């Protein structure tokens, strides 16, 4: 009996195989190369379209078999990452900002007050609940949704050594320059005095209400230092990660009104965010900036 010895690609050991023994492979190495080329050219191509293309070459293969081959090749179906659109100008500004501050250490970032606004709904309608069920039981287990759930808009700030004072946008208010001036005059002043007691850097994004003339004049009159924050850069702001953690803790409870929702937000914000977490987020700035430099100003994993 004739054996053929081949080197195992994964273990590196020699494994014996019978010649012409067993069922022949549906797809040859040539077919696998064609599949990989086709997916590189069009990553959104479905397995059904790939199957049709293979059928045109004379290969009769089933859906499950093709998906099994794709899994072996490491070509698993996943959701595309959602990132802000970056133009050439955006990339250049992000890269310049990253190069300017990438060598700053913990002492510098510990003096930065990170700020932003976010919207928190009364329930998390965007989440997908995983469960185990039998065929035909799809409607036995459902997650109720609401088309326009009640929500609150809030402004918040935090630093490496703690959180600042938050402010909600009331029904009779608009998130404009006048409203943001109140935030600066009240919440930012209180937060800066409480967290720093001296020199600090104010971080906010390029939203229109943050960059109006009256806001710039107010900040200049206060003598506050600011960061020249690049546009389309939520991945650089660690408060985005803090929002996600805050919402997760808030949504662990059920609410019947926005009043209850606000009370829960205040409780979690003031007592449910550990100092170790805040430090970790702030001091991740160096890694974030290095990632931007490595990506040439492009999107990062943050």
RODO-2510 file (C-alpha; in nm, 4 decimals, decimal comma):
residues 302
     n   res          X          Y          Z
     1     x     0,0000     0,0000     0,0000
     2     x     0,1372     0,3418    -0,1014
     3     x     0,1471     0,6315     0,1474
     4     x     0,2321     0,9918     0,0850
     5     x     0,3916     1,1935     0,3663
     6     x     0,3035     1,5614     0,3848
     7     x     0,4000     1,8303     0,6307
     8     x     0,1112     1,9539     0,8426
     9     x     0,0818     2,3323     0,8018
    10     x    -0,0471     2,3926     1,1532
    11     x     0,1696     2,1600     1,3642
    12     x     0,4728     2,1329     1,1347
    13     x     0,4804     1,7552     1,1832
    14     x     0,4804     1,4940     0,9085
    15     x     0,1495     1,3136     0,8654
    16     x     0,0953     1,0071     0,6502
    17     x    -0,1966     0,9958     0,4094
    18     x    -0,3158     0,7247     0,1791
    19     x    -0,2857     0,8053    -0,1872
    20     x    -0,6211     0,8360    -0,3652
    21     x    -0,7981     0,7510    -0,0429
    22     x    -1,1181     0,9160     0,0755
    23     x    -1,3671     1,1498    -0,0844
    24     x    -1,2276     1,4036    -0,3289
    25     x    -1,2405     1,7704    -0,2289
    26     x    -1,5166     1,9735    -0,3893
    27     x    -1,2921     2,2772    -0,4271
    28     x    -0,9413     2,2682    -0,5631
    29     x    -0,6656     2,5102    -0,4495
    30     x    -0,7391     2,7075    -0,7658
    31     x    -1,1045     2,7484    -0,6655
    32     x    -1,0008     2,8602    -0,3167
    33     x    -0,7720     3,1249    -0,4640
    34     x    -1,0558     3,2470    -0,6871
    35     x    -1,2846     3,2743    -0,3829
    36     x    -1,0283     3,4747    -0,1856
    37     x    -0,9674     3,7112    -0,4786
    38     x    -1,3425     3,7601    -0,5297
    39     x    -1,3979     3,8443    -0,1608
    40     x    -1,1041     4,0857    -0,1504
    41     x    -1,2541     4,2704    -0,4462
    42     x    -1,6032     4,2668    -0,2974
    43     x    -1,6076     4,1883     0,0780
    44     x    -1,9876     4,2278     0,0944
    45     x    -2,0463     3,9460    -0,1554
    46     x    -2,2779     3,6817    -0,0107
    47     x    -2,2100     3,3075    -0,0103
    48     x    -2,5040     3,2624    -0,2474
    49     x    -2,3416     3,4859    -0,5087
    50     x    -2,0121     3,3044    -0,4618
    51     x    -2,1911     2,9749    -0,5129
    52     x    -2,3447     3,1022    -0,8386
    53     x    -2,0016     3,2111    -0,9639
    54     x    -1,8568     2,8680    -0,8805
    55     x    -2,1472     2,6972    -1,0534
    56     x    -2,0613     2,8945    -1,3674
    57     x    -1,7135     2,7368    -1,3556
    58     x    -1,8642     2,3874    -1,3423
    59     x    -1,8388     2,3308    -0,9637
    60     x    -2,1569     2,1971    -0,8055
    61     x    -2,1426     2,2818    -0,4351
    62     x    -2,4061     2,3312    -0,1679
    63     x    -2,4553     2,6374     0,0523
    64     x    -2,3495     2,4685     0,3759
    65     x    -2,0405     2,3150     0,2156
    66     x    -1,9301     2,6504     0,0761
    67     x    -1,9812     2,8213     0,4116
    68     x    -1,7755     2,5474     0,5750
    69     x    -1,4898     2,6127     0,3306
    70     x    -1,5151     2,9879     0,3950
    71     x    -1,4946     2,9304     0,7702
    72     x    -1,1831     2,7140     0,7265
    73     x    -1,0276     2,9949     0,5237
    74     x    -1,0997     3,2414     0,8048
    75     x    -1,3492     3,4345     0,5919
    76     x    -1,6263     3,4659     0,8493
    77     x    -1,9270     3,6932     0,7988
    78     x    -1,9175     3,9894     1,0375
    79     x    -2,0740     4,3331     1,0759
    80     x    -1,8789     4,6179     0,9130
    81     x    -1,7278     4,8686     1,1554
    82     x    -1,9133     5,2011     1,1718
    83     x    -1,6789     5,5001     1,1745
    84     x    -1,7171     5,8721     1,0869
    85     x    -1,6402     5,9652     0,7275
    86     x    -1,2875     6,1062     0,7057
    87     x    -1,1881     6,3341     0,4194
    88     x    -0,8286     6,4097     0,3286
    89     x    -0,8522     6,7310     0,5350
    90     x    -0,9860     6,5421     0,8365
    91     x    -0,7018     6,2910     0,8196
    92     x    -0,4431     6,5685     0,7953
    93     x    -0,5858     6,7500     1,1004
    94     x    -0,6069     6,4283     1,3028
    95     x    -0,2495     6,3374     1,2140
    96     x    -0,1206     6,6855     1,3047
    97     x    -0,3022     6,6743     1,6401
    98     x    -0,1702     6,3266     1,7176
    99     x     0,1887     6,4200     1,6384
   100     x     0,1595     6,7342     1,8507
   101     x     0,0422     6,5562     2,1667
   102     x     0,1621     6,1960     2,1286
   103     x     0,4662     6,2502     2,3502
   104     x     0,2716     6,4140     2,6333
   105     x     0,2756     6,2092     2,9538
   106     x     0,0370     6,1322     3,2356
   107     x     0,1028     6,4680     3,4041
   108     x    -0,0336     6,6551     3,1013
   109     x    -0,3406     6,4379     3,0447
   110     x    -0,4289     6,4473     3,4140
   111     x    -0,4956     6,8214     3,3679
   112     x    -0,7444     6,7777     3,0802
   113     x    -1,1201     6,8110     3,1364
   114     x    -1,2908     6,5904     2,8752
   115     x    -1,6445     6,7035     2,7873
   116     x    -1,9285     6,6102     2,5540
   117     x    -2,3050     6,5773     2,5150
   118     x    -2,4976     6,2535     2,4780
   119     x    -2,8546     6,1291     2,4506
   120     x    -2,9826     5,8530     2,6787
   121     x    -3,3170     5,6887     2,6029
   122     x    -3,5444     5,5432     2,8671
   123     x    -3,4641     5,1954     2,7340
   124     x    -3,2010     5,0391     2,5136
   125     x    -3,3869     4,9687     2,1892
   126     x    -3,0630     4,9214     1,9932
   127     x    -2,9459     4,6128     2,1778
   128     x    -2,9810     4,2606     2,0385
   129     x    -3,0632     3,9861     2,2879
   130     x    -2,9128     3,6447     2,2203
   131     x    -3,1102     3,3381     2,3269
   132     x    -3,1473     2,9681     2,2498
   133     x    -3,4724     2,8448     2,0946
   134     x    -3,6087     2,5785     1,8645
   135     x    -3,7192     2,6314     1,5059
   136     x    -4,0651     2,7861     1,4948
   137     x    -4,0297     2,9565     1,8340
   138     x    -3,9054     3,2915     1,7006
   139     x    -4,2075     3,4856     1,8284
   140     x    -4,2195     3,3053     2,1617
   141     x    -3,9355     3,5257     2,2901
   142     x    -3,9360     3,8913     2,1850
   143     x    -3,7696     4,2160     2,2918
   144     x    -4,0330     4,4946     2,3023
   145     x    -3,9400     4,8102     2,1116
   146     x    -4,0739     5,1648     2,1136
   147     x    -4,0614     5,3780     1,7985
   148     x    -3,9647     5,7033     1,9718
   149     x    -3,8731     5,6219     2,3336
   150     x    -3,8521     5,9117     2,5806
   151     x    -3,4941     6,0274     2,6263
   152     x    -3,2833     6,2947     2,7926
   153     x    -2,9928     6,4969     2,6545
   154     x    -2,7096     6,5643     2,8954
   155     x    -2,3682     6,7303     2,9106
   156     x    -2,0923     6,5828     3,1216
   157     x    -1,7234     6,6190     3,1995
   158     x    -1,4606     6,4065     3,3651
   159     x    -1,0890     6,3927     3,4366
   160     x    -0,8434     6,1338     3,5611
   161     x    -0,9267     6,2065     3,9256
   162     x    -1,3046     6,2214     3,9074
   163     x    -1,6235     6,3295     3,7320
   164     x    -1,7567     6,6828     3,6996
   165     x    -2,1058     6,8183     3,7425
   166     x    -2,3554     6,7150     3,4736
   167     x    -2,6328     6,9233     3,3183
   168     x    -2,9510     6,8091     3,1449
   169     x    -3,1082     6,9821     2,8480
   170     x    -3,4607     7,0708     2,9571
   171     x    -3,7647     7,0655     2,7276
   172     x    -3,7718     7,4450     2,6929
   173     x    -3,3997     7,4619     2,6097
   174     x    -3,2009     7,4199     2,2881
   175     x    -2,8457     7,2985     2,2569
   176     x    -2,7126     7,6275     2,1190
   177     x    -2,4447     7,8821     2,2092
   178     x    -2,6557     8,0439     2,4819
   179     x    -2,7135     7,7085     2,6512
   180     x    -2,3453     7,6141     2,6211
   181     x    -2,2441     7,9473     2,7775
   182     x    -2,4485     7,8510     3,0836
   183     x    -2,2693     7,5155     3,0929
   184     x    -1,9293     7,6864     3,0763
   185     x    -2,0191     7,9458     3,3394
   186     x    -2,1659     7,6936     3,5823
   187     x    -2,0767     7,3273     3,5249
   188     x    -1,7287     7,3792     3,3750
   189     x    -1,6280     7,6363     3,6391
   190     x    -1,7466     7,4115     3,9221
   191     x    -1,5871     7,1004     3,7709
   192     x    -1,2538     7,2738     3,7074
   193     x    -1,2356     7,4138     4,0613
   194     x    -1,3320     7,0783     4,2117
   195     x    -1,1029     6,8571     4,0022
   196     x    -0,8010     7,0820     3,9397
   197     x    -0,8100     7,3945     4,1542
   198     x    -0,5712     7,5579     3,9079
   199     x    -0,4522     7,5306     3,5507
   200     x    -0,6413     7,2884     3,3290
   201     x    -0,7117     7,2207     2,9596
   202     x    -1,0695     7,2275     2,8316
   203     x    -1,1494     6,9648     2,5687
   204     x    -1,4622     6,9895     2,3551
   205     x    -1,5377     6,8964     1,9960
   206     x    -1,6085     7,1222     1,6998
   207     x    -1,9879     7,1360     1,7330
   208     x    -2,1278     7,4740     1,6160
   209     x    -2,2410     7,5705     1,9674
   210     x    -1,8855     7,5075     2,0941
   211     x    -1,7158     7,7228     1,8329
   212     x    -1,9347     8,0332     1,8145
   213     x    -1,7757     8,3757     1,8639
   214     x    -1,9429     8,4442     2,1987
   215     x    -1,8252     8,1082     2,3328
   216     x    -1,4673     8,1671     2,2142
   217     x    -1,4680     8,5147     2,3693
   218     x    -1,5952     8,3748     2,7002
   219     x    -1,3278     8,1032     2,7128
   220     x    -1,0576     8,3561     2,6241
   221     x    -1,1813     8,5962     2,8929
   222     x    -1,1658     8,3180     3,1528
   223     x    -0,8054     8,2461     3,0571
   224     x    -0,8769     7,8761     3,0028
   225     x    -0,6412     7,6682     2,7916
   226     x    -0,8002     7,4547     2,5203
   227     x    -0,6999     7,1691     2,2906
   228     x    -0,7213     7,2215     1,9142
   229     x    -0,9462     6,9172     1,8818
   230     x    -0,9653     6,7726     1,5266
   231     x    -1,3048     6,7152     1,3604
   232     x    -1,4624     6,3708     1,3153
   233     x    -1,2605     6,2288     1,6037
   234     x    -1,4866     6,0617     1,8619
   235     x    -1,2322     5,7776     1,8774
   236     x    -0,9873     6,0191     2,0404
   237     x    -1,2238     6,1266     2,3174
   238     x    -1,2305     5,8783     2,6089
   239     x    -1,5626     6,0214     2,7253
   240     x    -1,7254     5,8301     2,4384
   241     x    -1,6260     5,5077     2,6152
   242     x    -1,7500     5,6516     2,9427
   243     x    -2,0915     5,7191     2,7858
   244     x    -2,1168     5,3552     2,6833
   245     x    -2,0355     5,2329     3,0341
   246     x    -2,2745     5,4847     3,1881
   247     x    -2,5618     5,3748     2,9634
   248     x    -2,4967     5,0085     3,0359
   249     x    -2,5223     5,0704     3,4099
   250     x    -2,8275     5,2959     3,3694
   251     x    -3,0153     5,0464     3,1501
   252     x    -2,9723     4,7710     3,4083
   253     x    -3,2851     4,9220     3,5677
   254     x    -3,6337     4,9802     3,4258
   255     x    -3,7944     5,3253     3,4210
   256     x    -4,1461     5,4593     3,3861
   257     x    -4,0533     5,8242     3,3289
   258     x    -3,7650     6,0528     3,2353
   259     x    -3,7662     6,1762     3,5962
   260     x    -3,6708     5,8279     3,7147
   261     x    -3,4185     5,8043     3,4317
   262     x    -3,2500     6,1296     3,5364
   263     x    -3,2334     6,0162     3,8985
   264     x    -3,0658     5,6926     3,7930
   265     x    -2,8167     5,8774     3,5687
   266     x    -2,7193     6,1131     3,8531
   267     x    -2,6734     5,8196     4,0912
   268     x    -2,4532     5,6212     3,8519
   269     x    -2,2551     5,9289     3,7465
   270     x    -2,1735     6,0366     4,1017
   271     x    -2,1312     5,6985     4,2717
   272     x    -2,1089     5,4207     4,0115
   273     x    -1,7933     5,5094     3,8143
   274     x    -1,4706     5,3881     3,9717
   275     x    -1,1638     5,6156     3,9813
   276     x    -0,9495     5,3359     3,8376
   277     x    -1,1759     5,3318     3,5313
   278     x    -1,1496     5,7094     3,4849
   279     x    -0,7700     5,6973     3,5072
   280     x    -0,7515     5,4122     3,2574
   281     x    -0,9653     5,6035     3,0063
   282     x    -0,7718     5,9296     3,0379
   283     x    -0,4278     5,7694     3,0228
   284     x    -0,5281     5,5749     2,7119
   285     x    -0,4764     5,8997     2,5168
   286     x    -0,1154     5,8117     2,4339
   287     x    -0,2194     5,4800     2,2786
   288     x    -0,5042     5,6500     2,0899
   289     x    -0,2701     5,9094     1,9425
   290     x    -0,0145     5,6471     1,8482
   291     x    -0,2884     5,4554     1,6680
   292     x    -0,3821     5,7692     1,4717
   293     x    -0,0204     5,8263     1,3721
   294     x     0,0130     5,4626     1,2663
   295     x    -0,3057     5,4916     1,0594
   296     x    -0,1865     5,8114     0,8922
   297     x    -0,4797     6,0044     1,0385
   298     x    -0,7282     5,7310     0,9501
   299     x    -0,9799     5,5516     1,1745
   300     x    -0,8630     5,3490     1,4732
   301     x    -1,0045     5,0656     1,6796
   302     x    -1,1044     5,3018     1,9619
***
